[in-house]
């Protein structure tokens, strides 16, 4: 089955976040500790296969990583479980910071 994941620009994701989208950061612990988007939840990619069921259903679930590659894989895995509303943050956190959106810390 070919799964199509919506790719959204940082400014679009910021609006989704304001509307209550579930924001899931799939970077590893050291990356998360260095900084993350306020209100996002942490689910490291290395733990994703065993923890996907922990994520609640939401109209929109945005997956986040540094540049958008791991988050795309996470969104595809989530969608493969039959979940809808899966979105990848295009450009990742680097794009988010470049768009001057709120971020506390450093992207590593």
Residue pairs with C-beta under 8 A, 6 or more apart in sequence:
1 80
3 76
3 79
3 80
5 72
5 75
5 76
5 79
5 86
5 87
5 88
6 86
6 87
6 88
7 68
7 72
7 87
7 88
7 90
8 16
8 62
8 87
8 88
8 89
8 90
9 90
9 91
9 95
9 99
10 89
10 90
10 91
10 95
10 96
10 98
10 99
10 101
11 99
11 101
13 21
13 23
13 62
13 87
13 89
13 96
14 96
14 99
14 101
16 60
16 62
16 87
17 23
17 37
17 39
17 62
19 60
20 58
20 59
21 58
21 59
21 60
21 61
21 62
21 87
22 41
22 55
22 56
22 58
22 60
22 61
22 62
23 37
23 39
23 40
23 41
23 62
23 64
24 40
24 41
24 43
24 55
24 61
24 62
24 63
24 64
24 74
25 32
25 36
25 37
25 40
25 41
25 42
25 43
25 64
25 65
26 43
26 44
26 45
26 48
26 63
26 64
26 65
26 70
26 71
26 74
27 36
27 42
27 44
27 45
27 64
27 65
27 66
27 70
27 93
28 44
28 45
28 46
29 42
29 44
30 108
31 66
31 107
31 108
32 42
32 44
34 105
34 106
34 107
34 108
35 103
35 104
35 105
35 106
35 107
35 108
36 42
36 103
36 104
36 105
37 64
37 93
37 96
37 101
37 102
37 103
38 102
38 104
40 64
41 55
43 51
43 54
43 55
43 74
45 65
45 70
45 73
45 74
48 74
48 77
49 77
52 77
52 78
52 81
53 81
55 61
55 78
55 83
57 83
58 85
59 85
60 85
60 87
61 75
61 78
61 83
61 85
61 86
61 87
62 87
62 88
62 89
63 71
63 72
63 74
63 75
63 78
63 86
63 87
63 88
63 89
64 71
64 89
64 92
64 93
64 96
65 71
65 74
65 89
65 92
65 93
66 92
66 93
66 94
66 107
66 108
67 91
67 92
67 93
67 94
67 95
68 88
68 89
68 90
68 91
68 92
68 95
69 92
71 88
71 89
71 92
72 88
75 86
75 87
75 88
76 86
78 86
79 86
89 95
89 96
91 98
93 103
93 107
94 107
96 103
97 103
97 107
